[in-house]
């Protein structure tokens, strides 16, 4: 069973690296360039990812297996995770230009991408993962926008931009939340899910094709934007972010979930929420909101590499304690 889990984790992570490596290679041979990277990133941020999120939310069955206690745990866990990491990093990090990117990369998981596949691999169906996605992923986006809005931003050369203060900062954050394409995609999907409005097959097929371009294009941009010197300068922040993401958060939240009585697919869903690698959407949002996209891309890269081992470790421990 453990070899199957390890094999699954490798099958989920190695393709990510191959696409990133392709982006790096195409940039080195000058097939991809900075204008392409900017345009592709905007396309993913403003079109492909919102469409993907809309389709995911619209297709959920909110009433099928609704569990108020589990949903509340996921919501509160997400809140504590994001705001706690942000507060600690604000107090401890010397380079304030990295605070927003570090907090987002350390807390924001690839839950929607990896969660259903992992649960189906273990139990044969998605289990409670859709409930976790409903309760946590919308707030992943809201908290990310708020953190990046209230954190110092940087220009393309890594210099700090003037920060907003007081009511101006609050107004800016509210505008960013209201105008954020990812949040608009989620909000647009809610009426379809709540009212059980079916999406016509032809439209759904087109949306599936558009949303399916989000991850591969974003991964190509990460590879094409890779900066060796920038990556070296940010290695401490990257390593710390990956440790928090893959090891510290699961070590905190999985025992709490066990004490509250969650088992089986609920535990798998919580593991994905707190312990899966940093989502590629973090890089897309960081780049679009003038945060440290180099640190974020490094976190995506390293956390994805290490997650094949960390997720297998957590699965082994959960099974050893009879929790799954």
N, C-alpha and C positions, 0 to 999 in steps of 0.2 A: 504493500500500500504506500509506504514512504517513497519507494522508487517511482511509483506512478505519480505521486504528488510532485516529486522533484522533476520528473520528466515533463509534467504539465507546466510547471513553473518555467522551465527552460523553453518549452514551446511557446509560451506566452511572451517571454522577454527577448529571446534571441532575434525574432523578426524585427522588433523595435530597433535593436542595434544595427541590424543590416540596413534598414531604411535610413537611419541617421548616418551610417558610414557612407551610404550612397550619396546623400546630400553633401557630406564633406568632400568626397571624391569629385563630384560634379562642380563644386565650388573651386577646387584646386586646379581643375582643367579648364576653368573659366566658362563652363557651360551655364552655371548659375552665377548671378551677381547680386549686388546690394539692391538695385531697383526691383529685381524679381522677389527678393526676400521681403522687402517692404510690402509689395503688392500682394504676395501670397499670404503674408501674415494678416493683412487687413481683410483679405477674402475669408480666411479661416475664422477670424474674430467676428466679422460682421455678417457672414452668410452661413458658412458650412457648420460651425459649432452651434449657433442658435437653431438652425434647422434640425440638427441631430438631437439637441436637448428638447426641442418642441415635440419631435416624434417620440422620444423616450417617455416624456411626461404624458402626452396625449394617449399613448397606448397602454398606460397602467390601469390595473383594476384596483381602484381605491377601496372598494367595498368588499372584495373577495376575502381577504385574510387580515383585515384591519385589527391591529393590536395596539391599543392606546399606550400601554406601558412600554412596549418596545419602541414605538415611535417617539415617545417622550425621552427615553434614554438616548436615542440617536440624536435628537435635536439638542438636548442639554450637553451631550458629549461633544458634539460639533462646536457648540458655543464655547465651552470651557477650553477645548483644544485650540481653537483659533485665537481667542482673546488671551488665554494664558500664555501661549507661545509669543504672541505679539508683545505683551507686557514684559515678559522676561527678556526678550531680545532687545527691546527698547532700553532696558536698564543696563544690559551687559555688553552690548555691541558698541565698539568705539566708532566704527564707520556707520553713521546713521543713514547713509544712502543705501545700505544693504538691509535695513531693518524690515521694510515692507516685503521685499523679495524673499528674505529668509523666512519670515513668519508664514507667508503664503506657501512656499515650497515645503516647509516642515509640516504643515497641517493638511494641505489639500491633496487628497488621494485620487487615484484613477478608479474610483468606485464603480462608475457606470460602465467603464470599459472592461475591467477585469472581473467584477463581482459576479455577474450572472454566469459567465463562463466557468469560473472556479466552483461555484455552488452546483452547477449542472454536472461538472466533472466528478464531484464527490457524491451527490445525492440523486442525480438523474433529473433534477428540475431546479428552478431558480430559487425555490424556498422563500425565505424572508428577505432576500436581497432587494426585490422591488420596493418593499416597505421601507428598507433602509435608504434606498435612493430617493424615495419620496420625502423622507423625513430629514435627510442630511444634505443631499447634493444641491438643492436650491440655496441652502444657507452657505454651502461652500462658496458659491458665487457672490452672494450678498456680502459675506464677511471679507472675502478677498477684495472686493471693490472698496469697502470701507477701510480696510487696513492699508491698501495702496493709496487711497485718497488722503488719509491722515498721516501717512509716513512721508519723510522727505523723498523727493523724486530726483532723478539724475538725467542729464542730457546725454547725447550720443558719445561724448568723450568721458563720461563718468563723473562730471562735475555736478555738485548739488544745485538744484534749482530753488529759487525762493519759495518758501513754504507759506501756505495760507494760515491765518490765525483766526481764533474766535468764531464769530458767526459766519465769516467768509468761508472758513474751513468746513463748517457744518453744511452751509449751502452748497458748496462744491461737492461734498460727499453725497448729499441727497440727489443732486443733479446726475452725478456719475452712476448712482444706483438706478435712477429712473431711466437713464439713457443707455445703460449697458446692454449690448445686444444679447449676451448670454442670459441675463435675467429676463429680458423681453421674450426670448424664446421659451423660457420656463413658464412665465406668466401666461403666454399665449396658449400653451398646451393644457393648462389647468381646466378651463371650461370643457374641453373635449373629454378629459378624464372624469371630471365630477358629474357631467351630464351624460356620459357614455355616448358621445357623438362619434359615429364611425367616420373615418377618413376614407373617401373613395379610393378604390384600389389603384387607379391610374395616378392619382395625386400622391398616394402613399409611396408608390414605386419611384416616382420622381424625387420625392423628399428623401427616400432611402439612398438614392444615388448621390444626391447633393451632400447629405450628412456623412456619407461614407468617405468623402474626400477629405474630411477635416483632419483626421489623425495622420494619414500618410503625408499630406502636404505640410502639416506642422512639423513632423519629424524631419522631412527634407530641409525645412528652413532651419531647424536646430542644427543639423549637420553642416549646412552651408554657412551658418553664422558662427560656427565654433571658432573661438579665439584662443590659441595656445597660451599667449602671454596673459590674457585676461583670466583664463582658467587657472593658471598657476597662482596668480595674485589672490584668487578667491578660494583656494583649496580648503582653508580652515573652515570657512562658512559652509562650503559644500559638504564636507565630511560631517560637521556638526548637524547640519540639516538632515542628512541621511540617517544618522544615528537616532535623532529624535523621531523621524518619520517611521523607520522600520523596526526600531527596538524599544525606545523609551515609551512611546505612546501605547503600543500593545501591552507593555509590561504594567502600565497604569490601568488601562481601561478593561483589559480582558479579565483580570481578577475581580474588578468591580462588577462586570457583567455576570461572572460566575456566581458571585455572592447574591445577586439579584434574581438568580434562578434561570438565566438564559442558557439554552442548550442547543446542540445540533445546528440546524441551519441559521438560527438566530446568532450563534457564536461565530459562524462563518461570515455572516453579514457584518458583524461588528469588527471582526478581524480585517475584512476588506476596507471598512470605513476608516479604521485608525492605522492600519499597517501595510496597505498596498503602496506601491511607489508613487512618487510625485507625478501628477497628471500633466500631460503635454499642454493642457489648457492653461496651466500656470505660466508657462513660457509665453504663450500667445497674449495673455492678459498683461503680464509684466511688461512686455515689449510695447504694447499699445498704450499703457498708462505710465510710461517713462520710469519704470522701476528697473532694478538691476537684472536685465534679462540674461546676462552672462552667468551670474550665480544660479539663476533659475534653470537655465539649460543644463548646467553642470549637475544640478540636483536631479533633474529628470534622467540624465544619462547614468549617473552613479547609482541612484536609488533603483532604477530599473535593473541594472546589472546585479546588485546585491539582493534584490527582492526574491530571486529564484531560491536563494539560500535561506533568507529570513522567513519567508512565508512557509517554506517546508519545515523549518525549525518550529514555528508556532503551531502548525498543523500537528506535528509530532507531539508537542507538549499538550495540546488540547486533547488529542486522542489518548495520550498516556494518563491524563487525569479523568478520562471518561466524560469529557464535556462535548465531544462530537462522535 
